[in-house]
Amino acid sequence: MNRIAIVIIICLLTGISACDKSIDEFLDKAPGVDLVEDDIFSRRLNTEGYVSTLYQFGMVSIFPNRDPLVTSSPTGATSALIGTLSGATDESENQQIFGFANVWNSGNVQSNSIISNEDTRYFARWKAIRIANILLERIDEVPDADTTYRKQVKGEALFIRALQNFETLKRYGGFPIVNIRFKSADSAIAPRSTFEESVNAIIKDCDTAAFNLKNVTYNTSQTGRATRLAALALKSRTLLYAASPIFNTGTPYLSMTDPANNNLICYSNFDANRWKLAADAAMAVLVEAPSFGVSLIDVPTNRNPTPAARSQGNYWIAWEQRDNDEIIIADKTYGPSATFGYPWYHIVPNGLNSFITGNSVTHTFVSKYEDTLGNVPFWNPAGDTDLVRKYGQLDSRFKQSVAYNRSRWNAQFPVIETFIGATQTINNPGGAWMIKHIPEGLANGGSVAPSIALYRLNEFYLNYAE
């Protein structure tokens, strides 16, 4: 049995007791009162609490996380990302050498350390799948829940289950397909499925979720729950991954020890029709988006904002403003926190009212930007003396993503200095800081709730184009 199957089955075995515990403890209990699973499904109000637990374990965010509820292993050890994995790409460098991205850069990620170095929600995913399966099994028993509500909860559970499986698929390929609740350790045996079987399982859940959620609407306080459009978005992203060269091939980038098992990590053949399926799925999102009030943010006067009005720019609003028009679904799990709370102090640079790590933008990344006229700028390999001027000539999205010398950070730091020796450029080899995802509201001790979009409409224009 290959290593990933062993890890998954161990988690399934331990998850039985772990998730039973979450069932019993998800509600506040009066002293001396014990709650059991039957209480959850005895009335709709209790079931709603359990649905909230489903989202707590099942929603996904790229932000660093140190919540022991969702990052704990069966042994009780908790994983926490230090910094983001932006520094493991050509986009940036982590400010601190102990950032987890540097473990990837040094080639020190092993099969027994990937969970602690990136996939910190690995065990939470299996708990979320178990909760989803319990809801699917028992929602019809809730006496005061009508058919419409039962159908909605099934759609939400299927969406979250599909999301967990996609997060596993994109990292490891095929996975054990678990569509029932295991009631004993003896029954918790699930072989690893092929890549194709795994994709098909995700798509089936997405299709059924989209059907069940077709006419579902939520009030404002319920923003962040699964919708039909979210299910279509997950289907689109899954099919795009499936059609990509890394999976849509007969020759994987790295063969399994036994080549007969390569179908666990790729399709084992190329099929151009997979690209058509991906394109059709992306178009389905674009066609239905208007009926959900989802649209691109494109105010003509805000396409190229001045530095002082940067936070009014279309691009800035799209990533900073909660519940803006481009968002299909976003993680709404956590409440507000200040700069010295998660996730902000693992994103805000040391020297700008933080003390851990930010992301120093590489020139490799900067050089990908066009100028405001759509031309590719010339960057003198020998260096030059007009860097700030050239920064100012770049596409407005650059200035809404990157903070550089003499530019604005926020109201607390209206002008920052990033030259060598400046107090705001500690360990900043690129000479500029990534400001994208760092909200203005953190200035002067302010608190902001982390809410990053899981799916935004613009992705699906790009998916369709690809």
C-alpha positions, 0 to 999 in steps of 0.5 A: 500500500502506498504511503498516502493511502496509509496516512489517509486510512490512519486519519480515518481510523482516528477521525472516528473518535475525534469527530464523535467528540466534536458532535457531542461538544459543538453546542454550549452545554449547561452544567451536568447536561450531556449532548449526544448525536440524537440531540443534534438531529432532534430539531432544526436549530441544533442541526444548524449548529452542526452545519456551522461546525461543517464550515469551520472544519471544511472552508479553505483559506490561503491565510496562515492559520494557528487554530488548533481545532483545524490544524491538530493531528490525531496525536494532538500536535498542532501545525501552524504556517509561519508566513505564506508560501508565496516565498516558495515561488518566484513571486517573493521571498519570506522576510524571515529565514524560518518561514515555511516557504524556505523549507520548500526552497531548500528541498527539505520537505519530506513525505512525513513533513508535508502536513506541517510544512504546507497541508496543515488542514489535512486532518481537518478535511477528513473530519469535515468529510465525516461531518458531511456524511453524517449530515447526509445520513441523518438530515431527513430525521430532523422533525421540524425541517421541511423538504426545502431545508433538508435539500439545502443541507444536503447541497451544503454537505456535498459541496464541502465534501467535494471541496475537501476532496479537491484539496486532496486531489490537487496535492496528492492525486487519487484518494480514498472515496469516503461517501459514508460515515464509518461507525467502527475502526473495523469498517474504516477501510477505503482503498486509494482510488485512481485519479480519474475515479477521484475526479469523477467523484468530485464532479458528481458531488458538485453536480448534485450540490448545484441541483440541491442548491438551485433555488436557495437564498440566504440572508445577509448574516448567512453570507459565506454558505454554499450556493449553486454558483459556488458548486459550479465554481468548484466544478470548473476549477476541478476540471481545469486541474484535471485537463492540465498537463500535469494530470492530463497525460500518460507520462506523469512528471514523476513516476510511481515506484511501480508504473502500474500505479501511475493512474493514481496520480494522472489519467494515464492518457491525454484527451483533448476533450478534457479541455472542452469540459473545463471550458464548458464548466467555466462558461457555466459559471459566467452564464449564471453569475448575474443571477446571483448578483456576481459581477466584475468590479469595473468603475471606469474612474477607479481603473487607475487610482492615484496613490492617495486613492489607491484603496478606491481602485477596482483591483484593490476593492476586489481583494480587500472589501468583504462581500464585494460583487466579484466574490462567489464564496469566501471563508468567513470562519474567523472574527476580527484581529489586529496586526499582532493576531493571526493571520496578519502578523504572518503577512505584515512585514516586520518594521510596519507594526508587526514582528514576524514576516512579510513578503519581499517582492522579487524583481522577477515578479515585478518584471512581469508587469506591463506599463499603463500603456500595455507595453513591456518595460525595458529593465536594464540588467546592469541596473539604473537610477530611476527605479521609483519612476519606473515603478510609477509607470507600471500597470495600476494593479502593481501599485495596488499590490506592491508597496515600494520606496516613498509609496503609501502603506496605510494611514499609519505609514502614509510614506514608507522607506525601503532603501537599504538601511531604512527601518521599514526594509528589514530583510527586504532583498527585493526592495518592495513589500507585497501589500495585497491582502493586507487591509487598510483597516489594520492601521493604528491598532485597528482590527479586521476579520480575515475573509479571503475569497475562495472563488472570485468571478474573474478566475472563471474568465481566466479559466475559460480563456485557458 
